[in-house]
Amino acid sequence: MTTFSLEPGKFSSLQAIHKYLFDEIYDFAGEIRTVNIAKSNFRSAPVMKGIDHSYYYEGYTAFKAEGL
C-alpha cells in the first residue's frame, strides 16, 4: 500500500487524487484539461481559459462572513 501526504485545500492535492484514481483509464489523469470533451450531443464542463479572481474572492468573503 502506498502512503500519500497531501496538503488539504491545494489544487496539487486534487491533481494527485485524480491521477491516482484514473491513471490506468485516462492518459491525461492528473493533468489540466486543455480541450472540451463531449459524448453525443452532451458537452461536459467547458475548458476554462482563465479564472475570474473577483468572483473567487467575493465567494470566499461571503463564505467567511457566514462563519462557516
PDB file of N, CA, C and O in Angstrom:
ATOM      1  N   MET A   1       0.848  -1.181   0.000  1.00  0.00           N
ATOM      2  CA  MET A   1       0.000   0.000   0.000  1.00  0.00           C
ATOM      3  C   MET A   1       0.887   1.236   0.000  1.00  0.00           C
ATOM      4  O   MET A   1       1.853   1.323   0.759  1.00  0.00           O
ATOM      5  N   THR A   2       0.551   2.180  -0.854  1.00  0.00           N
ATOM      6  CA  THR A   2       1.299   3.421  -0.958  1.00  0.00           C
ATOM      7  C   THR A   2       0.727   4.442   0.014  1.00  0.00           C
ATOM      8  O   THR A   2      -0.491   4.568   0.144  1.00  0.00           O
ATOM      9  N   THR A   3       1.597   5.163   0.690  1.00  0.00           N
ATOM     10  CA  THR A   3       1.174   6.213   1.607  1.00  0.00           C
ATOM     11  C   THR A   3       1.368   7.560   0.931  1.00  0.00           C
ATOM     12  O   THR A   3       2.439   7.848   0.398  1.00  0.00           O
ATOM     13  N   PHE A   4       0.320   8.389   0.957  1.00  0.00           N
ATOM     14  CA  PHE A   4       0.373   9.713   0.357  1.00  0.00           C
ATOM     15  C   PHE A   4       0.309  10.771   1.444  1.00  0.00           C
ATOM     16  O   PHE A   4      -0.338  10.584   2.474  1.00  0.00           O
ATOM     17  N   SER A   5       0.970  11.854   1.208  1.00  0.00           N
ATOM     18  CA  SER A   5       0.907  13.005   2.095  1.00  0.00           C
ATOM     19  C   SER A   5       0.422  14.178   1.259  1.00  0.00           C
ATOM     20  O   SER A   5       1.202  14.809   0.545  1.00  0.00           O
ATOM     21  N   LEU A   6      -0.866  14.465   1.351  1.00  0.00           N
ATOM     22  CA  LEU A   6      -1.455  15.531   0.555  1.00  0.00           C
ATOM     23  C   LEU A   6      -1.884  16.672   1.461  1.00  0.00           C
ATOM     24  O   LEU A   6      -2.447  16.454   2.534  1.00  0.00           O
ATOM     25  N   GLU A   7      -1.610  17.887   1.017  1.00  0.00           N
ATOM     26  CA  GLU A   7      -1.981  19.052   1.792  1.00  0.00           C
ATOM     27  C   GLU A   7      -3.428  19.438   1.477  1.00  0.00           C
ATOM     28  O   GLU A   7      -3.756  19.687   0.317  1.00  0.00           O
ATOM     29  N   PRO A   8      -4.292  19.491   2.485  1.00  0.00           N
ATOM     30  CA  PRO A   8      -5.702  19.843   2.253  1.00  0.00           C
ATOM     31  C   PRO A   8      -5.857  21.214   1.613  1.00  0.00           C
ATOM     32  O   PRO A   8      -5.133  22.153   1.942  1.00  0.00           O
ATOM     33  N   GLY A   9      -6.804  21.314   0.701  1.00  0.00           N
ATOM     34  CA  GLY A   9      -7.124  22.585   0.078  1.00  0.00           C
ATOM     35  C   GLY A   9      -6.212  23.018  -1.053  1.00  0.00           C
ATOM     36  O   GLY A   9      -6.360  24.124  -1.572  1.00  0.00           O
ATOM     37  N   LYS A  10      -5.282  22.181  -1.441  1.00  0.00           N
ATOM     38  CA  LYS A  10      -4.347  22.527  -2.512  1.00  0.00           C
ATOM     39  C   LYS A  10      -4.788  21.888  -3.824  1.00  0.00           C
ATOM     40  O   LYS A  10      -5.220  20.736  -3.849  1.00  0.00           O
ATOM     41  N   PHE A  11      -4.678  22.634  -4.899  1.00  0.00           N
ATOM     42  CA  PHE A  11      -5.019  22.103  -6.213  1.00  0.00           C
ATOM     43  C   PHE A  11      -4.130  20.913  -6.560  1.00  0.00           C
ATOM     44  O   PHE A  11      -4.584  19.944  -7.168  1.00  0.00           O
ATOM     45  N   SER A  12      -2.872  20.995  -6.172  1.00  0.00           N
ATOM     46  CA  SER A  12      -1.940  19.897  -6.452  1.00  0.00           C
ATOM     47  C   SER A  12      -2.388  18.599  -5.782  1.00  0.00           C
ATOM     48  O   SER A  12      -2.123  17.512  -6.294  1.00  0.00           O
ATOM     49  N   SER A  13      -3.061  18.710  -4.648  1.00  0.00           N
ATOM     50  CA  SER A  13      -3.589  17.520  -3.973  1.00  0.00           C
ATOM     51  C   SER A  13      -4.722  16.902  -4.782  1.00  0.00           C
ATOM     52  O   SER A  13      -4.799  15.681  -4.922  1.00  0.00           O
ATOM     53  N   LEU A  14      -5.608  17.754  -5.319  1.00  0.00           N
ATOM     54  CA  LEU A  14      -6.697  17.246  -6.170  1.00  0.00           C
ATOM     55  C   LEU A  14      -6.146  16.586  -7.427  1.00  0.00           C
ATOM     56  O   LEU A  14      -6.656  15.557  -7.870  1.00  0.00           O
ATOM     57  N   GLN A  15      -5.101  17.181  -8.000  1.00  0.00           N
ATOM     58  CA  GLN A  15      -4.475  16.586  -9.179  1.00  0.00           C
ATOM     59  C   GLN A  15      -3.911  15.202  -8.849  1.00  0.00           C
ATOM     60  O   GLN A  15      -4.061  14.268  -9.637  1.00  0.00           O
ATOM     61  N   ALA A  16      -3.270  15.067  -7.698  1.00  0.00           N
ATOM     62  CA  ALA A  16      -2.688  13.786  -7.293  1.00  0.00           C
ATOM     63  C   ALA A  16      -3.772  12.738  -7.089  1.00  0.00           C
ATOM     64  O   ALA A  16      -3.592  11.580  -7.466  1.00  0.00           O
ATOM     65  N   ILE A  17      -4.890  13.130  -6.497  1.00  0.00           N
ATOM     66  CA  ILE A  17      -6.007  12.199  -6.295  1.00  0.00           C
ATOM     67  C   ILE A  17      -6.573  11.759  -7.641  1.00  0.00           C
ATOM     68  O   ILE A  17      -6.821  10.572  -7.848  1.00  0.00           O
ATOM     69  N   HIS A  18      -6.778  12.698  -8.552  1.00  0.00           N
ATOM     70  CA  HIS A  18      -7.303  12.384  -9.882  1.00  0.00           C
ATOM     71  C   HIS A  18      -6.373  11.413 -10.609  1.00  0.00           C
ATOM     72  O   HIS A  18      -6.827  10.453 -11.232  1.00  0.00           O
ATOM     73  N   LYS A  19      -5.068  11.674 -10.521  1.00  0.00           N
ATOM     74  CA  LYS A  19      -4.099  10.795 -11.167  1.00  0.00           C
ATOM     75  C   LYS A  19      -4.151   9.396 -10.554  1.00  0.00           C
ATOM     76  O   LYS A  19      -4.120   8.402 -11.280  1.00  0.00           O
ATOM     77  N   TYR A  20      -4.229   9.313  -9.252  1.00  0.00           N
ATOM     78  CA  TYR A  20      -4.279   8.024  -8.562  1.00  0.00           C
ATOM     79  C   TYR A  20      -5.522   7.223  -8.970  1.00  0.00           C
ATOM     80  O   TYR A  20      -5.437   6.019  -9.213  1.00  0.00           O
ATOM     81  N   LEU A  21      -6.667   7.894  -9.041  1.00  0.00           N
ATOM     82  CA  LEU A  21      -7.925   7.215  -9.356  1.00  0.00           C
ATOM     83  C   LEU A  21      -8.045   6.803 -10.822  1.00  0.00           C
ATOM     84  O   LEU A  21      -8.575   5.732 -11.119  1.00  0.00           O
ATOM     85  N   PHE A  22      -7.559   7.637 -11.739  1.00  0.00           N
ATOM     86  CA  PHE A  22      -7.841   7.431 -13.144  1.00  0.00           C
ATOM     87  C   PHE A  22      -6.626   7.152 -14.021  1.00  0.00           C
ATOM     88  O   PHE A  22      -6.758   7.099 -15.244  1.00  0.00           O
ATOM     89  N   ASP A  23      -5.456   6.973 -13.433  1.00  0.00           N
ATOM     90  CA  ASP A  23      -4.229   6.809 -14.201  1.00  0.00           C
ATOM     91  C   ASP A  23      -4.271   5.625 -15.168  1.00  0.00           C
ATOM     92  O   ASP A  23      -3.717   5.700 -16.265  1.00  0.00           O
ATOM     93  N   GLU A  24      -4.912   4.556 -14.775  1.00  0.00           N
ATOM     94  CA  GLU A  24      -4.967   3.372 -15.643  1.00  0.00           C
ATOM     95  C   GLU A  24      -6.060   3.469 -16.699  1.00  0.00           C
ATOM     96  O   GLU A  24      -6.128   2.632 -17.600  1.00  0.00           O
ATOM     97  N   ILE A  25      -6.911   4.478 -16.597  1.00  0.00           N
ATOM     98  CA  ILE A  25      -8.030   4.631 -17.528  1.00  0.00           C
ATOM     99  C   ILE A  25      -7.760   5.729 -18.559  1.00  0.00           C
ATOM    100  O   ILE A  25      -7.998   5.546 -19.752  1.00  0.00           O
ATOM    101  N   TYR A  26      -7.262   6.865 -18.082  1.00  0.00           N
ATOM    102  CA  TYR A  26      -7.061   8.028 -18.952  1.00  0.00           C
ATOM    103  C   TYR A  26      -5.591   8.420 -18.969  1.00  0.00           C
ATOM    104  O   TYR A  26      -4.936   8.457 -17.927  1.00  0.00           O
ATOM    105  N   ASP A  27      -5.079   8.712 -20.162  1.00  0.00           N
ATOM    106  CA  ASP A  27      -3.679   9.131 -20.259  1.00  0.00           C
ATOM    107  C   ASP A  27      -3.468  10.556 -19.757  1.00  0.00           C
ATOM    108  O   ASP A  27      -2.331  10.966 -19.525  1.00  0.00           O
ATOM    109  N   PHE A  28      -4.558  11.319 -19.587  1.00  0.00           N
ATOM    110  CA  PHE A  28      -4.459  12.687 -19.098  1.00  0.00           C
ATOM    111  C   PHE A  28      -4.767  12.812 -17.608  1.00  0.00           C
ATOM    112  O   PHE A  28      -4.927  13.924 -17.105  1.00  0.00           O
ATOM    113  N   ALA A  29      -4.851  11.697 -16.901  1.00  0.00           N
ATOM    114  CA  ALA A  29      -5.189  11.725 -15.474  1.00  0.00           C
ATOM    115  C   ALA A  29      -4.218  12.614 -14.704  1.00  0.00           C
ATOM    116  O   ALA A  29      -3.002  12.506 -14.862  1.00  0.00           O
ATOM    117  N   GLY A  30      -4.767  13.486 -13.874  1.00  0.00           N
ATOM    118  CA  GLY A  30      -3.959  14.360 -13.053  1.00  0.00           C
ATOM    119  C   GLY A  30      -3.484  15.619 -13.743  1.00  0.00           C
ATOM    120  O   GLY A  30      -2.768  16.422 -13.145  1.00  0.00           O
ATOM    121  N   GLU A  31      -3.871  15.802 -14.995  1.00  0.00           N
ATOM    122  CA  GLU A  31      -3.447  16.990 -15.745  1.00  0.00           C
ATOM    123  C   GLU A  31      -4.637  17.915 -15.962  1.00  0.00           C
ATOM    124  O   GLU A  31      -5.790  17.485 -15.907  1.00  0.00           O
ATOM    125  N   ILE A  32      -4.350  19.172 -16.205  1.00  0.00           N
ATOM    126  CA  ILE A  32      -5.400  20.142 -16.503  1.00  0.00           C
ATOM    127  C   ILE A  32      -5.868  19.917 -17.934  1.00  0.00           C
ATOM    128  O   ILE A  32      -5.062  19.877 -18.864  1.00  0.00           O
ATOM    129  N   ARG A  33      -7.176  19.770 -18.099  1.00  0.00           N
ATOM    130  CA  ARG A  33      -7.733  19.518 -19.422  1.00  0.00           C
ATOM    131  C   ARG A  33      -7.600  20.756 -20.292  1.00  0.00           C
ATOM    132  O   ARG A  33      -7.891  21.867 -19.847  1.00  0.00           O
ATOM    133  N   THR A  34      -7.162  20.568 -21.531  1.00  0.00           N
ATOM    134  CA  THR A  34      -6.955  21.686 -22.460  1.00  0.00           C
ATOM    135  C   THR A  34      -7.931  21.658 -23.626  1.00  0.00           C
ATOM    136  O   THR A  34      -7.924  22.569 -24.454  1.00  0.00           O
ATOM    137  N   VAL A  35      -8.770  20.630 -23.707  1.00  0.00           N
ATOM    138  CA  VAL A  35      -9.762  20.519 -24.779  1.00  0.00           C
ATOM    139  C   VAL A  35     -11.119  20.216 -24.168  1.00  0.00           C
ATOM    140  O   VAL A  35     -11.204  19.628 -23.090  1.00  0.00           O
ATOM    141  N   ASN A  36     -12.169  20.613 -24.853  1.00  0.00           N
ATOM    142  CA  ASN A  36     -13.519  20.280 -24.411  1.00  0.00           C
ATOM    143  C   ASN A  36     -13.807  18.820 -24.730  1.00  0.00           C
ATOM    144  O   ASN A  36     -13.299  18.280 -25.713  1.00  0.00           O
ATOM    145  N   ILE A  37     -14.613  18.193 -23.907  1.00  0.00           N
ATOM    146  CA  ILE A  37     -14.989  16.799 -24.151  1.00  0.00           C
ATOM    147  C   ILE A  37     -16.507  16.703 -24.259  1.00  0.00           C
ATOM    148  O   ILE A  37     -17.240  17.470 -23.635  1.00  0.00           O
ATOM    149  N   ALA A  38     -16.963  15.741 -25.070  1.00  0.00           N
ATOM    150  CA  ALA A  38     -18.390  15.574 -25.286  1.00  0.00           C
ATOM    151  C   ALA A  38     -18.687  14.126 -25.643  1.00  0.00           C
ATOM    152  O   ALA A  38     -17.812  13.386 -26.092  1.00  0.00           O
ATOM    153  N   LYS A  39     -19.946  13.737 -25.433  1.00  0.00           N
ATOM    154  CA  LYS A  39     -20.435  12.426 -25.849  1.00  0.00           C
ATOM    155  C   LYS A  39     -21.805  12.663 -26.461  1.00  0.00           C
ATOM    156  O   LYS A  39     -22.704  13.197 -25.811  1.00  0.00           O
ATOM    157  N   SER A  40     -21.953  12.266 -27.699  1.00  0.00           N
ATOM    158  CA  SER A  40     -23.164  12.553 -28.476  1.00  0.00           C
ATOM    159  C   SER A  40     -23.387  14.058 -28.497  1.00  0.00           C
ATOM    160  O   SER A  40     -22.507  14.813 -28.911  1.00  0.00           O
ATOM    161  N   ASN A  41     -24.560  14.496 -28.051  1.00  0.00           N
ATOM    162  CA  ASN A  41     -24.858  15.931 -28.041  1.00  0.00           C
ATOM    163  C   ASN A  41     -24.623  16.562 -26.674  1.00  0.00           C
ATOM    164  O   ASN A  41     -24.937  17.736 -26.475  1.00  0.00           O
ATOM    165  N   PHE A  42     -24.078  15.805 -25.734  1.00  0.00           N
ATOM    166  CA  PHE A  42     -23.835  16.339 -24.392  1.00  0.00           C
ATOM    167  C   PHE A  42     -22.378  16.766 -24.258  1.00  0.00           C
ATOM    168  O   PHE A  42     -21.464  15.964 -24.452  1.00  0.00           O
ATOM    169  N   ARG A  43     -22.175  18.022 -23.930  1.00  0.00           N
ATOM    170  CA  ARG A  43     -20.821  18.534 -23.733  1.00  0.00           C
ATOM    171  C   ARG A  43     -20.564  18.686 -22.238  1.00  0.00           C
ATOM    172  O   ARG A  43     -21.381  19.247 -21.508  1.00  0.00           O
ATOM    173  N   SER A  44     -19.441  18.189 -21.807  1.00  0.00           N
ATOM    174  CA  SER A  44     -19.047  18.313 -20.413  1.00  0.00           C
ATOM    175  C   SER A  44     -18.677  19.761 -20.113  1.00  0.00           C
ATOM    176  O   SER A  44     -18.708  20.610 -21.004  1.00  0.00           O
ATOM    177  N   ALA A  45     -18.332  20.040 -18.881  1.00  0.00           N
ATOM    178  CA  ALA A  45     -17.942  21.402 -18.500  1.00  0.00           C
ATOM    179  C   ALA A  45     -16.838  21.893 -19.428  1.00  0.00           C
ATOM    180  O   ALA A  45     -15.826  21.215 -19.605  1.00  0.00           O
ATOM    181  N   PRO A  46     -17.029  23.078 -20.027  1.00  0.00           N
ATOM    182  CA  PRO A  46     -16.025  23.575 -20.973  1.00  0.00           C
ATOM    183  C   PRO A  46     -14.715  23.944 -20.273  1.00  0.00           C
ATOM    184  O   PRO A  46     -14.689  24.232 -19.076  1.00  0.00           O
ATOM    185  N   VAL A  47     -13.650  23.927 -21.038  1.00  0.00           N
ATOM    186  CA  VAL A  47     -12.337  24.311 -20.533  1.00  0.00           C
ATOM    187  C   VAL A  47     -12.389  25.779 -20.134  1.00  0.00           C
ATOM    188  O   VAL A  47     -12.906  26.617 -20.873  1.00  0.00           O
ATOM    189  N   MET A  48     -11.851  26.077 -18.968  1.00  0.00           N
ATOM    190  CA  MET A  48     -11.776  27.469 -18.517  1.00  0.00           C
ATOM    191  C   MET A  48     -10.486  28.078 -19.043  1.00  0.00           C
ATOM    192  O   MET A  48      -9.404  27.525 -18.844  1.00  0.00           O
ATOM    193  N   LYS A  49     -10.602  29.204 -19.708  1.00  0.00           N
ATOM    194  CA  LYS A  49      -9.421  29.868 -20.260  1.00  0.00           C
ATOM    195  C   LYS A  49      -8.711  30.707 -19.212  1.00  0.00           C
ATOM    196  O   LYS A  49      -7.532  31.027 -19.364  1.00  0.00           O
ATOM    197  N   GLY A  50      -9.397  31.053 -18.187  1.00  0.00           N
ATOM    198  CA  GLY A  50      -8.814  31.869 -17.119  1.00  0.00           C
ATOM    199  C   GLY A  50      -9.769  31.902 -15.942  1.00  0.00           C
ATOM    200  O   GLY A  50     -10.925  31.495 -16.060  1.00  0.00           O
ATOM    201  N   ILE A  51      -9.297  32.375 -14.829  1.00  0.00           N
ATOM    202  CA  ILE A  51     -10.124  32.423 -13.629  1.00  0.00           C
ATOM    203  C   ILE A  51     -10.435  33.879 -13.312  1.00  0.00           C
ATOM    204  O   ILE A  51      -9.541  34.723 -13.255  1.00  0.00           O
ATOM    205  N   ASP A  52     -11.707  34.154 -13.108  1.00  0.00           N
ATOM    206  CA  ASP A  52     -12.123  35.486 -12.686  1.00  0.00           C
ATOM    207  C   ASP A  52     -11.898  35.566 -11.182  1.00  0.00           C
ATOM    208  O   ASP A  52     -12.732  35.109 -10.401  1.00  0.00           O
ATOM    209  N   HIS A  53     -10.791  36.136 -10.784  1.00  0.00           N
ATOM    210  CA  HIS A  53     -10.427  36.163  -9.372  1.00  0.00           C
ATOM    211  C   HIS A  53     -11.411  36.957  -8.522  1.00  0.00           C
ATOM    212  O   HIS A  53     -11.588  36.652  -7.343  1.00  0.00           O
ATOM    213  N   SER A  54     -12.052  37.969  -9.100  1.00  0.00           N
ATOM    214  CA  SER A  54     -13.008  38.747  -8.318  1.00  0.00           C
ATOM    215  C   SER A  54     -14.170  37.856  -7.878  1.00  0.00           C
ATOM    216  O   SER A  54     -14.661  37.988  -6.757  1.00  0.00           O
ATOM    217  N   TYR A  55     -14.610  36.953  -8.753  1.00  0.00           N
ATOM    218  CA  TYR A  55     -15.678  36.021  -8.402  1.00  0.00           C
ATOM    219  C   TYR A  55     -15.242  35.126  -7.241  1.00  0.00           C
ATOM    220  O   TYR A  55     -16.017  34.876  -6.318  1.00  0.00           O
ATOM    221  N   TYR A  56     -14.006  34.650  -7.292  1.00  0.00           N
ATOM    222  CA  TYR A  56     -13.479  33.798  -6.234  1.00  0.00           C
ATOM    223  C   TYR A  56     -13.461  34.544  -4.903  1.00  0.00           C
ATOM    224  O   TYR A  56     -13.931  34.019  -3.893  1.00  0.00           O
ATOM    225  N   TYR A  57     -12.929  35.752  -4.893  1.00  0.00           N
ATOM    226  CA  TYR A  57     -12.801  36.499  -3.651  1.00  0.00           C
ATOM    227  C   TYR A  57     -14.150  36.894  -3.079  1.00  0.00           C
ATOM    228  O   TYR A  57     -14.325  36.900  -1.860  1.00  0.00           O
ATOM    229  N   GLU A  58     -15.114  37.226  -3.946  1.00  0.00           N
ATOM    230  CA  GLU A  58     -16.457  37.550  -3.465  1.00  0.00           C
ATOM    231  C   GLU A  58     -17.078  36.346  -2.776  1.00  0.00           C
ATOM    232  O   GLU A  58     -17.673  36.476  -1.707  1.00  0.00           O
ATOM    233  N   GLY A  59     -16.941  35.174  -3.387  1.00  0.00           N
ATOM    234  CA  GLY A  59     -17.486  33.958  -2.788  1.00  0.00           C
ATOM    235  C   GLY A  59     -16.793  33.610  -1.494  1.00  0.00           C
ATOM    236  O   GLY A  59     -17.440  33.188  -0.536  1.00  0.00           O
ATOM    237  N   TYR A  60     -15.493  33.780  -1.450  1.00  0.00           N
ATOM    238  CA  TYR A  60     -14.729  33.475  -0.243  1.00  0.00           C
ATOM    239  C   TYR A  60     -15.104  34.421   0.883  1.00  0.00           C
ATOM    240  O   TYR A  60     -15.252  34.005   2.033  1.00  0.00           O
ATOM    241  N   THR A  61     -15.260  35.710   0.543  1.00  0.00           N
ATOM    242  CA  THR A  61     -15.645  36.696   1.548  1.00  0.00           C
ATOM    243  C   THR A  61     -17.025  36.377   2.128  1.00  0.00           C
ATOM    244  O   THR A  61     -17.223  36.454   3.340  1.00  0.00           O
ATOM    245  N   ALA A  62     -17.967  36.024   1.272  1.00  0.00           N
ATOM    246  CA  ALA A  62     -19.307  35.663   1.738  1.00  0.00           C
ATOM    247  C   ALA A  62     -19.252  34.403   2.605  1.00  0.00           C
ATOM    248  O   ALA A  62     -19.937  34.322   3.624  1.00  0.00           O
ATOM    249  N   PHE A  63     -18.452  33.437   2.210  1.00  0.00           N
ATOM    250  CA  PHE A  63     -18.295  32.199   2.978  1.00  0.00           C
ATOM    251  C   PHE A  63     -17.765  32.498   4.372  1.00  0.00           C
ATOM    252  O   PHE A  63     -18.300  31.993   5.359  1.00  0.00           O
ATOM    253  N   LYS A  64     -16.717  33.314   4.463  1.00  0.00           N
ATOM    254  CA  LYS A  64     -16.134  33.650   5.760  1.00  0.00           C
ATOM    255  C   LYS A  64     -17.095  34.500   6.607  1.00  0.00           C
ATOM    256  O   LYS A  64     -17.128  34.366   7.830  1.00  0.00           O
ATOM    257  N   ALA A  65     -17.865  35.362   5.962  1.00  0.00           N
ATOM    258  CA  ALA A  65     -18.796  36.223   6.682  1.00  0.00           C
ATOM    259  C   ALA A  65     -19.908  35.422   7.338  1.00  0.00           C
ATOM    260  O   ALA A  65     -20.444  35.823   8.371  1.00  0.00           O
ATOM    261  N   GLU A  66     -20.253  34.289   6.740  1.00  0.00           N
ATOM    262  CA  GLU A  66     -21.301  33.446   7.309  1.00  0.00           C
ATOM    263  C   GLU A  66     -20.797  32.634   8.488  1.00  0.00           C
ATOM    264  O   GLU A  66     -21.581  31.996   9.190  1.00  0.00           O
ATOM    265  N   GLY A  67     -19.491  32.658   8.705  1.00  0.00           N
ATOM    266  CA  GLY A  67     -18.919  31.966   9.855  1.00  0.00           C
ATOM    267  C   GLY A  67     -18.842  30.464   9.692  1.00  0.00           C
ATOM    268  O   GLY A  67     -18.822  29.729  10.679  1.00  0.00           O
ATOM    269  N   LEU A  68     -18.799  30.004   8.459  1.00  0.00           N
ATOM    270  CA  LEU A  68     -18.728  28.558   8.208  1.00  0.00           C
ATOM    271  C   LEU A  68     -17.318  28.059   8.290  1.00  0.00           C
ATOM    272  O   LEU A  68     -17.074  26.867   8.105  1.00  0.00           O
TER     273      LEU A  68
END
